[in-house]
Amino acid sequence: METTTLYVSGMACGGCAHAVRQALLALDGVVEAKVSHVEATAEVRYDPSRVGIPQLKAAIEQAGYSVT
Ligand SMILES: [Cu+2]
């Protein structure tokens, strides 16, 4: 398992953070996601043999936010 912290811009409230979290957890290989709109971060625990950072970023962007 690996843990990475991504910086996410565009999250304005807890609902945004929830949407980002759900988008990450929907990916095969993501086991945990802690998302904070206050800190603009997404801390993701994932299995690197099943999913990679490009897919994490793509899921966040598809949810309508950007990764910086
Ligand atoms: Cu919001």
N, CA, C, O and the ligand as a Tripos MOL2 file, in Angstrom:
@<TRIPOS>MOLECULE
protein
  273   271    69     0     0
PROTEIN
NO_CHARGES

@<TRIPOS>ATOM
      1 N           0.8370   -1.2020    0.0000 N.3       1 MET1
      2 CA          0.0000    0.0000    0.0000 C.3       1 MET1
      3 C           0.8700    1.2490    0.0000 C.2       1 MET1
      4 O           1.9310    1.2900    0.6230 O.2       1 MET1
      5 N           0.4050    2.2450   -0.6990 N.am      2 GLU2
      6 CA          1.1080    3.5260   -0.6970 C.3       2 GLU2
      7 C           0.1410    4.6200   -0.3080 C.2       2 GLU2
      8 O          -1.0670    4.5020   -0.5160 O.2       2 GLU2
      9 N           0.6780    5.6840    0.2590 N.am      3 THR3
     10 CA         -0.1480    6.8370    0.6070 C.3       3 THR3
     11 C           0.4320    8.0550   -0.0920 C.2       3 THR3
     12 O           1.6410    8.2860   -0.0750 O.2       3 THR3
     13 N          -0.4490    8.8240   -0.7020 N.am      4 THR4
     14 CA         -0.0010   10.0580   -1.3330 C.3       4 THR4
     15 C          -0.9570   11.1780   -0.9710 C.2       4 THR4
     16 O          -2.1350   10.9380   -0.7070 O.2       4 THR4
     17 N          -0.4510   12.3990   -0.9590 N.am      5 THR5
     18 CA         -1.3180   13.5480   -0.7250 C.3       5 THR5
     19 C          -1.3600   14.3930   -1.9850 C.2       5 THR5
     20 O          -0.3300   14.8470   -2.4840 O.2       5 THR5
     21 N          -2.5720   14.5950   -2.4900 N.am      6 LEU6
     22 CA         -2.7670   15.4200   -3.6810 C.3       6 LEU6
     23 C          -3.3630   16.7540   -3.2460 C.2       6 LEU6
     24 O          -4.1410   16.8140   -2.2930 O.2       6 LEU6
     25 N          -3.0000   17.8010   -3.9370 N.am      7 TYR7
     26 CA         -3.5550   19.1320   -3.6570 C.3       7 TYR7
     27 C          -4.6580   19.4160   -4.6630 C.2       7 TYR7
     28 O          -4.4320   19.4520   -5.8730 O.2       7 TYR7
     29 N          -5.8570   19.6170   -4.1310 N.am      8 VAL8
     30 CA         -7.0510   19.7330   -4.9660 C.3       8 VAL8
     31 C          -7.6020   21.1410   -4.8590 C.2       8 VAL8
     32 O          -7.8760   21.6250   -3.7610 O.2       8 VAL8
     33 N          -7.7660   21.8060   -6.0100 N.am      9 SER9
     34 CA         -8.3590   23.1340   -5.9420 C.3       9 SER9
     35 C          -9.7820   23.0970   -6.4670 C.2       9 SER9
     36 O         -10.1300   22.2740   -7.3140 O.2       9 SER9
     37 N         -10.5970   24.0020   -5.9500 N.am     10 GLY10
     38 CA        -11.9820   24.1050   -6.3820 C.3      10 GLY10
     39 C         -12.9840   23.5950   -5.3710 C.2      10 GLY10
     40 O         -14.1910   23.7230   -5.5810 O.2      10 GLY10
     41 N         -12.5070   23.0110   -4.2650 N.am     11 MET11
     42 CA        -13.4380   22.5050   -3.2540 C.3      11 MET11
     43 C         -13.8430   23.6540   -2.3240 C.2      11 MET11
     44 O         -12.9930   24.3010   -1.7130 O.2      11 MET11
     45 N         -15.1620   23.8950   -2.2290 N.am     12 ALA12
     46 CA        -15.6380   25.0290   -1.4240 C.3      12 ALA12
     47 C         -16.2900   24.6180   -0.1190 C.2      12 ALA12
     48 O         -16.4140   25.4390    0.7910 O.2      12 ALA12
     49 N         -16.7110   23.3670   -0.0070 N.am     13 CYS13
     50 CA        -17.4310   22.9660    1.2080 C.3      13 CYS13
     51 C         -17.2800   21.4740    1.4370 C.2      13 CYS13
     52 O         -16.6140   20.7750    0.6730 O.2      13 CYS13
     53 N         -17.9140   20.9970    2.5110 N.am     14 GLY14
     54 CA        -17.8320   19.5790    2.8280 C.3      14 GLY14
     55 C         -18.4630   18.6980    1.7520 C.2      14 GLY14
     56 O         -18.0690   17.5450    1.5750 O.2      14 GLY14
     57 N         -19.4400   19.2460    1.0380 N.am     15 GLY15
     58 CA        -20.0660   18.4820   -0.0400 C.3      15 GLY15
     59 C         -19.0830   18.2050   -1.1640 C.2      15 GLY15
     60 O         -19.0720   17.1170   -1.7400 O.2      15 GLY15
     61 N         -18.2580   19.1970   -1.4710 N.am     16 CYS16
     62 CA        -17.2120   19.0280   -2.4900 C.3      16 CYS16
     63 C         -16.2370   17.9400   -2.0410 C.2      16 CYS16
     64 O         -15.8760   17.0540   -2.8160 O.2      16 CYS16
     65 N         -15.8220   18.0220   -0.7880 N.am     17 ALA17
     66 CA        -14.8700   17.0430   -0.2660 C.3      17 ALA17
     67 C         -15.4630   15.6420   -0.3450 C.2      17 ALA17
     68 O         -14.7700   14.6760   -0.6620 O.2      17 ALA17
     69 N         -16.7550   15.5510   -0.0530 N.am     18 HIS18
     70 CA        -17.4320   14.2580   -0.1230 C.3      18 HIS18
     71 C         -17.4340   13.7340   -1.5600 C.2      18 HIS18
     72 O         -17.1960   12.5490   -1.7940 O.2      18 HIS18
     73 N         -17.7040   14.6240   -2.5190 N.am     19 ALA19
     74 CA        -17.7390   14.2160   -3.9220 C.3      19 ALA19
     75 C         -16.3730   13.7120   -4.3820 C.2      19 ALA19
     76 O         -16.2820   12.7170   -5.1010 O.2      19 ALA19
     77 N         -15.3240   14.3980   -3.9670 N.am     20 VAL20
     78 CA        -13.9660   13.9810   -4.3330 C.3      20 VAL20
     79 C         -13.6500   12.6270   -3.7010 C.2      20 VAL20
     80 O         -13.0760   11.7420   -4.3370 O.2      20 VAL20
     81 N         -14.0380   12.4920   -2.4370 N.am     21 ARG21
     82 CA        -13.7760   11.2340   -1.7340 C.3      21 ARG21
     83 C         -14.4760   10.0640   -2.4400 C.2      21 ARG21
     84 O         -13.8820    9.0060   -2.6490 O.2      21 ARG21
     85 N         -15.7440   10.2740   -2.8010 N.am     22 GLN22
     86 CA        -16.4850    9.2050   -3.4720 C.3      22 GLN22
     87 C         -15.8620    8.8600   -4.8140 C.2      22 GLN22
     88 O         -15.7980    7.6890   -5.1900 O.2      22 GLN22
     89 N         -15.4000    9.8760   -5.5410 N.am     23 ALA23
     90 CA        -14.7850    9.6300   -6.8490 C.3      23 ALA23
     91 C         -13.5200    8.7980   -6.6890 C.2      23 ALA23
     92 O         -13.2410    7.9230   -7.5090 O.2      23 ALA23
     93 N         -12.7590    9.0670   -5.6410 N.am     24 LEU24
     94 CA        -11.5210    8.3100   -5.4020 C.3      24 LEU24
     95 C         -11.8320    6.8810   -4.9740 C.2      24 LEU24
     96 O         -11.2210    5.9310   -5.4630 O.2      24 LEU24
     97 N         -12.7880    6.7370   -4.0530 N.am     25 LEU25
     98 CA        -13.1120    5.4080   -3.5370 C.3      25 LEU25
     99 C         -13.7370    4.5160   -4.6090 C.2      25 LEU25
    100 O         -13.7240    3.2910   -4.4860 O.2      25 LEU25
    101 N         -14.2860    5.1340   -5.6660 N.am     26 ALA26
    102 CA        -14.8940    4.3510   -6.7450 C.3      26 ALA26
    103 C         -13.8290    3.6470   -7.5840 C.2      26 ALA26
    104 O         -14.1410    2.7250   -8.3370 O.2      26 ALA26
    105 N         -12.5840    4.0750   -7.4590 N.am     27 LEU27
    106 CA        -11.5090    3.4570   -8.2500 C.3      27 LEU27
    107 C         -11.0870    2.1410   -7.6220 C.2      27 LEU27
    108 O         -10.9440    2.0270   -6.4050 O.2      27 LEU27
    109 N         -10.8930    1.1560   -8.4760 N.am     28 ASP28
    110 CA        -10.3810   -0.1290   -8.0200 C.3      28 ASP28
    111 C          -8.9540    0.0700   -7.5200 C.2      28 ASP28
    112 O          -8.1080    0.5740   -8.2590 O.2      28 ASP28
    113 N          -8.6800   -0.3100   -6.3020 N.am     29 GLY29
    114 CA         -7.3220   -0.1840   -5.7650 C.3      29 GLY29
    115 C          -7.1780    0.9040   -4.7160 C.2      29 GLY29
    116 O          -6.1960    0.9390   -3.9760 O.2      29 GLY29
    117 N          -8.1720    1.8000   -4.6560 N.am     30 VAL30
    118 CA         -8.1380    2.8310   -3.6110 C.3      30 VAL30
    119 C          -8.7880    2.2570   -2.3610 C.2      30 VAL30
    120 O          -9.9340    1.8100   -2.4090 O.2      30 VAL30
    121 N          -8.0680    2.2650   -1.2430 N.am     31 VAL31
    122 CA         -8.6100    1.6770   -0.0200 C.3      31 VAL31
    123 C          -9.0780    2.7330    0.9750 C.2      31 VAL31
    124 O          -9.9360    2.4580    1.8140 O.2      31 VAL31
    125 N          -8.5230    3.9310    0.8870 N.am     32 GLU32
    126 CA         -8.9210    4.9590    1.8440 C.3      32 GLU32
    127 C          -8.6600    6.3280    1.2280 C.2      32 GLU32
    128 O          -7.6770    6.5230    0.5140 O.2      32 GLU32
    129 N          -9.5530    7.2730    1.5130 N.am     33 ALA33
    130 CA         -9.3530    8.6340    1.0290 C.3      33 ALA33
    131 C          -9.8360    9.6020    2.0910 C.2      33 ALA33
    132 O         -10.9950    9.5610    2.5040 O.2      33 ALA33
    133 N          -8.9390   10.4730    2.5300 N.am     34 LYS34
    134 CA         -9.3060   11.5200    3.4780 C.3      34 LYS34
    135 C          -9.1930   12.8380    2.7360 C.2      34 LYS34
    136 O          -8.1060   13.2350    2.3160 O.2      34 LYS34
    137 N         -10.3140   13.5060    2.5780 N.am     35 VAL35
    138 CA        -10.3370   14.7210    1.7770 C.3      35 VAL35
    139 C         -10.7620   15.8940    2.6550 C.2      35 VAL35
    140 O         -11.7480   15.8060    3.3870 O.2      35 VAL35
    141 N         -10.0170   16.9840    2.5790 N.am     36 SER36
    142 CA        -10.3470   18.1840    3.3480 C.3      36 SER36
    143 C         -10.4690   19.3830    2.4220 C.2      36 SER36
    144 O          -9.5230   19.7350    1.7170 O.2      36 SER36
    145 N         -11.6540   20.0120    2.4300 N.am     37 HIS37
    146 CA        -11.7880   21.2120    1.5900 C.3      37 HIS37
    147 C         -11.0760   22.3940    2.2290 C.2      37 HIS37
    148 O         -10.6840   23.3280    1.5290 O.2      37 HIS37
    149 N         -10.8990   22.3690    3.5730 N.am     38 VAL38
    150 CA        -10.2180   23.4730    4.2620 C.3      38 VAL38
    151 C          -8.7280   23.4920    3.8790 C.2      38 VAL38
    152 O          -8.1530   24.5410    3.5880 O.2      38 VAL38
    153 N          -8.1330   22.3090    3.8900 N.am     39 GLU39
    154 CA         -6.7090   22.2210    3.5680 C.3      39 GLU39
    155 C          -6.4610   22.0220    2.0750 C.2      39 GLU39
    156 O          -5.3210   22.0970    1.6150 O.2      39 GLU39
    157 N          -7.5400   21.7680    1.3130 N.am     40 ALA40
    158 CA         -7.4410   21.5150   -0.1240 C.3      40 ALA40
    159 C          -6.5560   20.3050   -0.4290 C.2      40 ALA40
    160 O          -5.7410   20.3200   -1.3520 O.2      40 ALA40
    161 N          -6.7440   19.2670    0.3690 N.am     41 THR41
    162 CA         -5.9310   18.0710    0.1740 C.3      41 THR41
    163 C          -6.7920   16.8140    0.0620 C.2      41 THR41
    164 O          -7.9200   16.7470    0.5500 O.2      41 THR41
    165 N          -6.2090   15.8380   -0.5970 N.am     42 ALA42
    166 CA         -6.7910   14.4940   -0.6350 C.3      42 ALA42
    167 C          -5.6630   13.5260   -0.3170 C.2      42 ALA42
    168 O          -4.7140   13.3690   -1.0850 O.2      42 ALA42
    169 N          -5.7920   12.8790    0.8390 N.am     43 GLU43
    170 CA         -4.7890   11.9050    1.2350 C.3      43 GLU43
    171 C          -5.3410   10.5310    0.8670 C.2      43 GLU43
    172 O          -6.3740   10.1030    1.3820 O.2      43 GLU43
    173 N          -4.6420    9.8570   -0.0240 N.am     44 VAL44
    174 CA         -5.1790    8.6260   -0.6020 C.3      44 VAL44
    175 C          -4.2670    7.4480   -0.2950 C.2      44 VAL44
    176 O          -3.0540    7.5150   -0.4930 O.2      44 VAL44
    177 N          -4.8590    6.3830    0.1850 N.am     45 ARG45
    178 CA         -4.1320    5.1410    0.3840 C.3      45 ARG45
    179 C          -4.5600    4.1890   -0.7190 C.2      45 ARG45
    180 O          -5.7520    3.9380   -0.8980 O.2      45 ARG45
    181 N          -3.6030    3.6620   -1.4520 N.am     46 TYR46
    182 CA         -3.9580    2.8550   -2.6130 C.3      46 TYR46
    183 C          -2.9390    1.7470   -2.8460 C.2      46 TYR46
    184 O          -1.8130    1.7760   -2.3500 O.2      46 TYR46
    185 N          -3.3880    0.7810   -3.6160 N.am     47 ASP47
    186 CA         -2.5340   -0.3330   -4.0020 C.3      47 ASP47
    187 C          -1.8800    0.0260   -5.3410 C.2      47 ASP47
    188 O          -2.5660    0.0630   -6.3630 O.2      47 ASP47
    189 N          -0.5780    0.2900   -5.3580 N.am     48 PRO48
    190 CA          0.0740    0.7600   -6.5860 C.3      48 PRO48
    191 C           0.1120   -0.2790   -7.7080 C.2      48 PRO48
    192 O           0.4160    0.0600   -8.8510 O.2      48 PRO48
    193 N          -0.1930   -1.5400   -7.3920 N.am     49 SER49
    194 CA         -0.2420   -2.5350   -8.4690 C.3      49 SER49
    195 C          -1.5860   -2.4970   -9.1920 C.2      49 SER49
    196 O          -1.7480   -3.1290  -10.2360 O.2      49 SER49
    197 N          -2.5500   -1.7590   -8.6410 N.am     50 ARG50
    198 CA         -3.8850   -1.7250   -9.2560 C.3      50 ARG50
    199 C          -4.2780   -0.3400   -9.7580 C.2      50 ARG50
    200 O          -5.0930   -0.2260  -10.6730 O.2      50 ARG50
    201 N          -3.7180    0.7000   -9.1800 N.am     51 VAL51
    202 CA         -4.1080    2.0490   -9.5940 C.3      51 VAL51
    203 C          -2.9030    2.9730   -9.3820 C.2      51 VAL51
    204 O          -2.0750    2.7340   -8.5030 O.2      51 VAL51
    205 N          -2.8150    4.0220  -10.1920 N.am     52 GLY52
    206 CA         -1.6840    4.9410  -10.0850 C.3      52 GLY52
    207 C          -2.1460    6.3800   -9.9400 C.2      52 GLY52
    208 O          -3.3300    6.6940  -10.0610 O.2      52 GLY52
    209 N          -1.1870    7.2330   -9.6800 N.am     53 ILE53
    210 CA         -1.5020    8.6500   -9.4720 C.3      53 ILE53
    211 C          -2.2240    9.2790  -10.6790 C.2      53 ILE53
    212 O          -3.1260   10.0890  -10.4720 O.2      53 ILE53
    213 N          -1.8630    8.9380  -11.9340 N.am     54 PRO54
    214 CA         -2.6140    9.5270  -13.0620 C.3      54 PRO54
    215 C          -4.1140    9.2300  -12.9980 C.2      54 PRO54
    216 O          -4.9360   10.0850  -13.3260 O.2      54 PRO54
    217 N          -4.4660    8.0020  -12.5700 N.am     55 GLN55
    218 CA         -5.8950    7.6690  -12.4480 C.3      55 GLN55
    219 C          -6.5470    8.4220  -11.2980 C.2      55 GLN55
    220 O          -7.7080    8.8210  -11.3910 O.2      55 GLN55
    221 N          -5.8060    8.6150  -10.2190 N.am     56 LEU56
    222 CA         -6.3520    9.3880   -9.0880 C.3      56 LEU56
    223 C          -6.6680   10.8040   -9.5490 C.2      56 LEU56
    224 O          -7.7390   11.3410   -9.2690 O.2      56 LEU56
    225 N          -5.7130   11.3990  -10.2620 N.am     57 LYS57
    226 CA         -5.9130   12.7640  -10.7660 C.3      57 LYS57
    227 C          -7.0920   12.8270  -11.7260 C.2      57 LYS57
    228 O          -7.9020   13.7520  -11.6670 O.2      57 LYS57
    229 N          -7.1840   11.8370  -12.6110 N.am     58 ALA58
    230 CA         -8.2640   11.8350  -13.6110 C.3      58 ALA58
    231 C          -9.6170   11.7500  -12.9160 C.2      58 ALA58
    232 O         -10.5620   12.4190  -13.3340 O.2      58 ALA58
    233 N          -9.7310   10.9400  -11.8600 N.am     59 ALA59
    234 CA        -11.0100   10.8040  -11.1470 C.3      59 ALA59
    235 C         -11.4100   12.1160  -10.5050 C.2      59 ALA59
    236 O         -12.5840   12.4860  -10.5220 O.2      59 ALA59
    237 N         -10.4450   12.8210   -9.9400 N.am     60 ILE60
    238 CA        -10.7310   14.1100   -9.2960 C.3      60 ILE60
    239 C         -11.1620   15.1270  -10.3560 C.2      60 ILE60
    240 O         -12.0910   15.9060  -10.1390 O.2      60 ILE60
    241 N         -10.4770   15.1090  -11.5030 N.am     61 GLU61
    242 CA        -10.8260   16.0670  -12.5610 C.3      61 GLU61
    243 C         -12.1950   15.7760  -13.1430 C.2      61 GLU61
    244 O         -12.9510   16.6930  -13.4670 O.2      61 GLU61
    245 N         -12.5160   14.4760  -13.2770 N.am     62 GLN62
    246 CA        -13.8480   14.1200  -13.7890 C.3      62 GLN62
    247 C         -14.9410   14.5560  -12.8290 C.2      62 GLN62
    248 O         -16.0640   14.8310  -13.2510 O.2      62 GLN62
    249 N         -14.6230   14.6230  -11.5400 N.am     63 ALA63
    250 CA        -15.6050   15.0710  -10.5560 C.3      63 ALA63
    251 C         -15.7640   16.5960  -10.5880 C.2      63 ALA63
    252 O         -16.6490   17.1390   -9.9270 O.2      63 ALA63
    253 N         -14.9190   17.2800  -11.3460 N.am     64 GLY64
    254 CA        -15.0700   18.7300  -11.5250 C.3      64 GLY64
    255 C         -14.0710   19.5870  -10.7780 C.2      64 GLY64
    256 O         -14.2600   20.7980  -10.6660 O.2      64 GLY64
    257 N         -13.0110   18.9830  -10.2630 N.am     65 TYR65
    258 CA        -12.0100   19.7400   -9.4940 C.3      65 TYR65
    259 C         -10.6580   19.5940  -10.1710 C.2      65 TYR65
    260 O         -10.4850   18.7480  -11.0480 O.2      65 TYR65
    261 N          -9.7140   20.4060   -9.7730 N.am     66 SER66
    262 CA         -8.4010   20.2380  -10.3920 C.3      66 SER66
    263 C          -7.3310   19.9090   -9.3700 C.2      66 SER66
    264 O          -7.4050   20.2900   -8.2020 O.2      66 SER66
    265 N          -6.3400   19.1900   -9.8540 N.am     67 VAL67
    266 CA         -5.2260   18.7750   -9.0150 C.3      67 VAL67
    267 C          -4.0530   19.6860   -9.3330 C.2      67 VAL67
    268 O          -3.6730   19.8410  -10.4930 O.2      67 VAL67
    269 N          -3.4860   20.2810   -8.3080 N.am     68 THR68
    270 CA         -2.3740   21.2160   -8.5470 C.3      68 THR68
    271 C          -1.0540   20.6040   -8.1030 C.2      68 THR68
    272 O          -0.0070   21.2390   -8.2240 O.2      68 THR68
    273 CU        -18.9890   22.3030   -2.0600 Cu       69 CU69
@<TRIPOS>BOND
     1     1     2 1
     2     2     3 1
     3     3     4 2
     4     3     5 am
     5     5     6 1
     6     6     7 1
     7     7     8 2
     8     7     9 am
     9     9    10 1
    10    10    11 1
    11    11    12 2
    12    11    13 am
    13    13    14 1
    14    14    15 1
    15    15    16 2
    16    15    17 am
    17    17    18 1
    18    18    19 1
    19    19    20 2
    20    19    21 am
    21    21    22 1
    22    22    23 1
    23    23    24 2
    24    23    25 am
    25    25    26 1
    26    26    27 1
    27    27    28 2
    28    27    29 am
    29    29    30 1
    30    30    31 1
    31    31    32 2
    32    31    33 am
    33    33    34 1
    34    34    35 1
    35    35    36 2
    36    35    37 am
    37    37    38 1
    38    38    39 1
    39    39    40 2
    40    39    41 am
    41    41    42 1
    42    42    43 1
    43    43    44 2
    44    43    45 am
    45    45    46 1
    46    46    47 1
    47    47    48 2
    48    47    49 am
    49    49    50 1
    50    50    51 1
    51    51    52 2
    52    51    53 am
    53    53    54 1
    54    54    55 1
    55    55    56 2
    56    55    57 am
    57    57    58 1
    58    58    59 1
    59    59    60 2
    60    59    61 am
    61    61    62 1
    62    62    63 1
    63    63    64 2
    64    63    65 am
    65    65    66 1
    66    66    67 1
    67    67    68 2
    68    67    69 am
    69    69    70 1
    70    70    71 1
    71    71    72 2
    72    71    73 am
    73    73    74 1
    74    74    75 1
    75    75    76 2
    76    75    77 am
    77    77    78 1
    78    78    79 1
    79    79    80 2
    80    79    81 am
    81    81    82 1
    82    82    83 1
    83    83    84 2
    84    83    85 am
    85    85    86 1
    86    86    87 1
    87    87    88 2
    88    87    89 am
    89    89    90 1
    90    90    91 1
    91    91    92 2
    92    91    93 am
    93    93    94 1
    94    94    95 1
    95    95    96 2
    96    95    97 am
    97    97    98 1
    98    98    99 1
    99    99   100 2
   100    99   101 am
   101   101   102 1
   102   102   103 1
   103   103   104 2
   104   103   105 am
   105   105   106 1
   106   106   107 1
   107   107   108 2
   108   107   109 am
   109   109   110 1
   110   110   111 1
   111   111   112 2
   112   111   113 am
   113   113   114 1
   114   114   115 1
   115   115   116 2
   116   115   117 am
   117   117   118 1
   118   118   119 1
   119   119   120 2
   120   119   121 am
   121   121   122 1
   122   122   123 1
   123   123   124 2
   124   123   125 am
   125   125   126 1
   126   126   127 1
   127   127   128 2
   128   127   129 am
   129   129   130 1
   130   130   131 1
   131   131   132 2
   132   131   133 am
   133   133   134 1
   134   134   135 1
   135   135   136 2
   136   135   137 am
   137   137   138 1
   138   138   139 1
   139   139   140 2
   140   139   141 am
   141   141   142 1
   142   142   143 1
   143   143   144 2
   144   143   145 am
   145   145   146 1
   146   146   147 1
   147   147   148 2
   148   147   149 am
   149   149   150 1
   150   150   151 1
   151   151   152 2
   152   151   153 am
   153   153   154 1
   154   154   155 1
   155   155   156 2
   156   155   157 am
   157   157   158 1
   158   158   159 1
   159   159   160 2
   160   159   161 am
   161   161   162 1
   162   162   163 1
   163   163   164 2
   164   163   165 am
   165   165   166 1
   166   166   167 1
   167   167   168 2
   168   167   169 am
   169   169   170 1
   170   170   171 1
   171   171   172 2
   172   171   173 am
   173   173   174 1
   174   174   175 1
   175   175   176 2
   176   175   177 am
   177   177   178 1
   178   178   179 1
   179   179   180 2
   180   179   181 am
   181   181   182 1
   182   182   183 1
   183   183   184 2
   184   183   185 am
   185   185   186 1
   186   186   187 1
   187   187   188 2
   188   187   189 am
   189   189   190 1
   190   190   191 1
   191   191   192 2
   192   191   193 am
   193   193   194 1
   194   194   195 1
   195   195   196 2
   196   195   197 am
   197   197   198 1
   198   198   199 1
   199   199   200 2
   200   199   201 am
   201   201   202 1
   202   202   203 1
   203   203   204 2
   204   203   205 am
   205   205   206 1
   206   206   207 1
   207   207   208 2
   208   207   209 am
   209   209   210 1
   210   210   211 1
   211   211   212 2
   212   211   213 am
   213   213   214 1
   214   214   215 1
   215   215   216 2
   216   215   217 am
   217   217   218 1
   218   218   219 1
   219   219   220 2
   220   219   221 am
   221   221   222 1
   222   222   223 1
   223   223   224 2
   224   223   225 am
   225   225   226 1
   226   226   227 1
   227   227   228 2
   228   227   229 am
   229   229   230 1
   230   230   231 1
   231   231   232 2
   232   231   233 am
   233   233   234 1
   234   234   235 1
   235   235   236 2
   236   235   237 am
   237   237   238 1
   238   238   239 1
   239   239   240 2
   240   239   241 am
   241   241   242 1
   242   242   243 1
   243   243   244 2
   244   243   245 am
   245   245   246 1
   246   246   247 1
   247   247   248 2
   248   247   249 am
   249   249   250 1
   250   250   251 1
   251   251   252 2
   252   251   253 am
   253   253   254 1
   254   254   255 1
   255   255   256 2
   256   255   257 am
   257   257   258 1
   258   258   259 1
   259   259   260 2
   260   259   261 am
   261   261   262 1
   262   262   263 1
   263   263   264 2
   264   263   265 am
   265   265   266 1
   266   266   267 1
   267   267   268 2
   268   267   269 am
   269   269   270 1
   270   270   271 1
   271   271   272 2
@<TRIPOS>SUBSTRUCTURE
     1 MET1         2 RESIDUE 1 A MET
     2 GLU2         6 RESIDUE 1 A GLU
     3 THR3        10 RESIDUE 1 A THR
     4 THR4        14 RESIDUE 1 A THR
     5 THR5        18 RESIDUE 1 A THR
     6 LEU6        22 RESIDUE 1 A LEU
     7 TYR7        26 RESIDUE 1 A TYR
     8 VAL8        30 RESIDUE 1 A VAL
     9 SER9        34 RESIDUE 1 A SER
    10 GLY10       38 RESIDUE 1 A GLY
    11 MET11       42 RESIDUE 1 A MET
    12 ALA12       46 RESIDUE 1 A ALA
    13 CYS13       50 RESIDUE 1 A CYS
    14 GLY14       54 RESIDUE 1 A GLY
    15 GLY15       58 RESIDUE 1 A GLY
    16 CYS16       62 RESIDUE 1 A CYS
    17 ALA17       66 RESIDUE 1 A ALA
    18 HIS18       70 RESIDUE 1 A HIS
    19 ALA19       74 RESIDUE 1 A ALA
    20 VAL20       78 RESIDUE 1 A VAL
    21 ARG21       82 RESIDUE 1 A ARG
    22 GLN22       86 RESIDUE 1 A GLN
    23 ALA23       90 RESIDUE 1 A ALA
    24 LEU24       94 RESIDUE 1 A LEU
    25 LEU25       98 RESIDUE 1 A LEU
    26 ALA26      102 RESIDUE 1 A ALA
    27 LEU27      106 RESIDUE 1 A LEU
    28 ASP28      110 RESIDUE 1 A ASP
    29 GLY29      114 RESIDUE 1 A GLY
    30 VAL30      118 RESIDUE 1 A VAL
    31 VAL31      122 RESIDUE 1 A VAL
    32 GLU32      126 RESIDUE 1 A GLU
    33 ALA33      130 RESIDUE 1 A ALA
    34 LYS34      134 RESIDUE 1 A LYS
    35 VAL35      138 RESIDUE 1 A VAL
    36 SER36      142 RESIDUE 1 A SER
    37 HIS37      146 RESIDUE 1 A HIS
    38 VAL38      150 RESIDUE 1 A VAL
    39 GLU39      154 RESIDUE 1 A GLU
    40 ALA40      158 RESIDUE 1 A ALA
    41 THR41      162 RESIDUE 1 A THR
    42 ALA42      166 RESIDUE 1 A ALA
    43 GLU43      170 RESIDUE 1 A GLU
    44 VAL44      174 RESIDUE 1 A VAL
    45 ARG45      178 RESIDUE 1 A ARG
    46 TYR46      182 RESIDUE 1 A TYR
    47 ASP47      186 RESIDUE 1 A ASP
    48 PRO48      190 RESIDUE 1 A PRO
    49 SER49      194 RESIDUE 1 A SER
    50 ARG50      198 RESIDUE 1 A ARG
    51 VAL51      202 RESIDUE 1 A VAL
    52 GLY52      206 RESIDUE 1 A GLY
    53 ILE53      210 RESIDUE 1 A ILE
    54 PRO54      214 RESIDUE 1 A PRO
    55 GLN55      218 RESIDUE 1 A GLN
    56 LEU56      222 RESIDUE 1 A LEU
    57 LYS57      226 RESIDUE 1 A LYS
    58 ALA58      230 RESIDUE 1 A ALA
    59 ALA59      234 RESIDUE 1 A ALA
    60 ILE60      238 RESIDUE 1 A ILE
    61 GLU61      242 RESIDUE 1 A GLU
    62 GLN62      246 RESIDUE 1 A GLN
    63 ALA63      250 RESIDUE 1 A ALA
    64 GLY64      254 RESIDUE 1 A GLY
    65 TYR65      258 RESIDUE 1 A TYR
    66 SER66      262 RESIDUE 1 A SER
    67 VAL67      266 RESIDUE 1 A VAL
    68 THR68      270 RESIDUE 1 A THR
    69 CU69       273 GROUP 0 **** ****
